[in-house]
Amino acid sequence: MTTTRRIAMTVNGERHEAEVEPRTTLVDFLRGTLALTGTHVGCEHGVCGACTVLWNGKAVRSCIMLAVQADGAELKTVEGLADGATLHPIQQAFLEKHGLQCGFCTPGFMMSIHELLTRTSAPSDEEIVDTLGGHICRCTGYQTIVEAVHLAVEKMRTT
């Protein structure tokens, strides 16, 4: 016998309600139920950072969080960064500075950087590297990602 639980949350500004099994991870709920596939499943142990989303403004690993834990929460995924066809300054900066290659880890990086830039409008290299330290990328050197963060800061100042 499977027991389900009714949950409700706001994701990227839109309210969602659903029945879920208590064991459903947040990443599986986002990808499977809400079809928000920008949040990627990497290690499934909270180590790689590919599944990072914002939960009430805080960067969390959605692969080790249950959907029921997000009941009543405000979530933001990488899909929620852009404004329609207009990329968020973080997304645009990653594009311009080649802060991605295969792109698998990129959504998680962007969400952690978004949280960082809501806390500080002028992060130091040390703060950026500390934020990026919780993510694993096999394709790029992290230098282009650091450069993308600095460009995002500039872009956010002018918008």
C-alpha positions, 0 to 999 in steps of 0.5 A: 500500500502506497501512501501519498501526501498532498503538497503545495509550493510556488515554483518560479512564481507559479503555485503547484499542488500535487499528490506525491509519495513521501519518498519522492525526491525534490529533483524527481518532482521538479523534473517528472511532475512539473517537467522542469528538466533544467534541474539535472540529476548528477550524483544523487548524493548531494555532492556534484551540485547539478541539482541545485535549486533555490528553496526560500532563497537558499541554494539546496541540493534537490536530489537529497531533499524530499518533495514533501520537505518543500511543502509550502516553500518558494522554489526557483529553478534555472528556468525561473531565471530568464524573463521570457526570451530574455536571459538573466544576467547570470545566464548571459554572462555564462554564455559570453564568457564560455562558462560552460561546455557540455552544460550539465552542471551549469544550472546548479552553478547558476543557482548557487551564483544567484544566491551569492549575488542576492547576498552580496553585489560585489563578491570577492574571488574568494567568495566566488570560489567558495560558492563554486567549491560545492560544484563539480564540473568535468569539462571546464576550468573554473576560471571562465566561470569565475569570469562569468560571475564578475561579468554577471555582477557588471550586467546586474549593476547596469540593469 
